[in-house]
Amino acid sequence: SQRRVRSHSMEWKPEVRFADGRPVQLINLKSLEDLNSRLAEPVGVDRFRGNLIYSGEQPFEEEQWKRIRVGAVIFSQPKRCSRCTITTIDQLSGERAGAEPLKTLAGYRRDGKDVFFGTLWIPENTGIIRKGDAVEVLE
């Protein structure tokens, strides 16, 4: 089956399978540092279950990007990632750890009913990504 994704591009009409529209999640460690500076108990990046983890220059800078390359793969069609209560579960123990980090994120990363952290992307091509590959901003 085909699943079309809403696209801002007239040239490329992306399709996805087995995902809710954008199958790759990018997490910026600078954004995590920003969040952890506001928390009584810091959380690990594993709470957000990202596919690509990178250390940016500024918190949340990835929300401004339109197209990136990591290794041999180009990603586009970004969307901010709306977070759910799974972020309140300790990923090692499986236990709920309270209302954080969602409560704090809601204080400064809310838009309507949604709370955002990380970005979701669609790969334009196939290719290899290796640990340590840089994130190159194309647009």
C-alpha positions in Angstrom: 0.0 0.0 0.0 1.0 3.6 -0.4 0.9 6.2 2.2 1.4 9.8 1.0 2.7 12.5 3.3 1.7 16.1 3.1 4.5 17.9 1.3 5.5 21.5 0.8 7.5 20.4 -2.2 6.0 20.4 -5.7 8.8 18.2 -7.1 8.8 15.4 -4.6 5.8 13.5 -3.1 7.1 11.5 -0.2 5.7 8.1 0.7 6.3 6.2 4.0 5.5 2.7 5.3 5.2 1.4 8.9 5.4 4.9 10.3 3.2 7.8 11.3 4.3 10.0 8.5 8.0 10.7 9.3 10.0 7.6 10.3 13.2 9.2 11.6 13.5 11.3 14.8 16.5 13.6 15.3 17.4 14.7 18.8 19.7 17.6 19.6 21.8 17.1 22.7 21.9 20.9 23.2 18.1 20.8 23.4 18.4 18.1 26.0 21.0 20.2 28.0 18.5 23.1 27.9 15.7 20.9 29.2 17.9 19.3 31.9 19.0 22.7 33.1 15.4 23.3 34.1 14.8 19.9 35.8 15.5 18.9 39.4 16.6 15.5 38.1 18.2 15.4 34.6 16.8 12.8 32.2 18.8 10.8 29.6 18.4 11.1 25.8 16.9 7.6 25.8 13.6 9.1 27.2 13.0 10.5 23.7 13.8 7.4 21.7 15.6 9.2 18.9 17.0 7.5 15.8 19.7 10.2 15.2 21.3 11.9 18.1 23.7 14.9 17.5 25.3 17.6 19.4 24.2 20.9 17.9 25.4 24.5 18.4 22.1 25.8 19.8 19.1 24.3 21.5 16.2 23.6 19.1 18.1 24.9 16.1 17.0 21.8 14.1 13.4 23.2 14.0 14.6 25.9 11.5 16.1 23.4 9.1 14.4 22.2 5.9 16.8 19.7 4.5 19.8 17.9 5.9 22.3 15.2 5.1 23.7 12.5 7.5 26.2 10.2 5.9 24.9 9.3 2.5 21.2 10.0 3.3 19.3 13.2 2.7 16.4 14.0 4.9 13.6 16.6 4.3 10.0 17.4 5.2 10.8 18.1 8.9 8.1 18.4 11.6 8.5 19.1 15.3 7.9 15.9 17.3 4.9 16.1 19.7 5.7 14.2 22.9 3.5 11.9 25.0 3.6 10.4 28.4 6.1 7.7 27.3 8.8 10.4 28.1 7.9 10.0 31.8 8.9 6.3 31.8 12.4 5.4 32.9 13.6 3.4 29.8 15.8 1.0 31.9 13.3 0.1 34.6 10.1 0.5 32.7 8.7 2.4 35.7 6.9 5.8 35.6 9.2 8.4 37.0 6.6 11.1 37.7 5.4 13.9 35.5 8.9 15.0 34.2 10.2 15.8 31.7 6.8 16.4 30.1 5.6 18.9 32.8 8.7 21.1 32.4 8.6 20.9 28.6 4.9 22.0 28.6 6.0 25.2 30.4 8.1 26.4 27.4 7.7 24.0 24.5 3.8 23.9 24.2 1.8 24.9 21.2 -1.9 24.4 21.9 -2.3 21.0 23.4 1.0 19.7 22.0 4.4 19.6 23.7 7.4 19.4 21.4 10.9 18.0 21.6 13.0 16.8 18.7 12.2 16.7 15.0 10.8 14.1 12.6 12.2 13.6 9.1 11.7 11.6 5.9 14.7 10.1 4.0 14.8 11.1 0.3 17.1 8.3 -0.6 18.7 5.1 0.7 22.2 5.0 1.9 24.5 4.3 4.9 24.7 6.3 8.1 27.6 5.6 10.4 28.1 6.5 14.0 30.0 9.8 14.0 28.6 11.1 10.7 28.1 14.8 10.8 24.7 16.5 10.3 25.1 18.8 7.3 22.4 21.5 6.9 21.5 21.8 3.2 18.5 24.2 3.6 
